[in-house]
């Protein structure tokens, strides 16, 4: 492999990604709508409950229980750890995974990875603006500039781990991703509750929507899954070529 060939890979991938989006955009849009609708129903239910009884009782009770353990050392841990849920952890790690997939010429897996992560961001931002759920105010909390529902940190961490787990499924890395990823997801969720910037229902909704989105996109894009650790270094033909259905869909556009 020459250096010249390597620098052609990004262009080849972008062409592949464009074709995938042309072939699958309708299904991806339907999936996004199908994922967002349950959130609207959930939020409307929450509004009704708030009007009648001041909110979900378990939201406040869980928040107060978590806050009861507050101490200066945990304050520092939560304040530092929560930053890894997006910009200091998930974002740079996502770039590393993207570069690994690019270097390995796994176009389909990389397309799945980017669509899943970027789609999760769009869903989160759209839902926040759409539903306007205010943040908890049970005690003094760090300032936040956007709305609460669903939690962006919960969605970011869960989407990252769920998508990575699906990509590594069947390989020796899947056990590590599942175990360490689960601990990371729970830790980030705990920081948002400890800091008092999210209700538990914000966290739960973020987790569920991310799982549904990651699985749904995998069913549409169908990223290649390694069946054994020996296949990590191999590039399957499915990674760099369109399916017959996708070829037909692109040809009809």
Secondary structure, DSSP 4 states (H G I P E B T S, - for coil): --HHHHHHHHHHHHHHHHHHHHHHHHHHHHHHHHHHHHHHHHHHHHHHHHHHHSS-HHHHHHHHHHHTT--HHHHHHHHHHGGGGTTTTHHHHHHHHHHHHHHTT-HHHHHHHHHHHHHHHHHHHHHHHHH-PPPP-SS-----SS--SS-HHHHHHHHHHHHHHHHHTTSTHHHHHHHHHHHHHHHHHHHHHHTTSS-HHHHHHHHHHHHHHHHHHHHHH-----SSGGGGG---HHHHS--HHHHHHHHH-
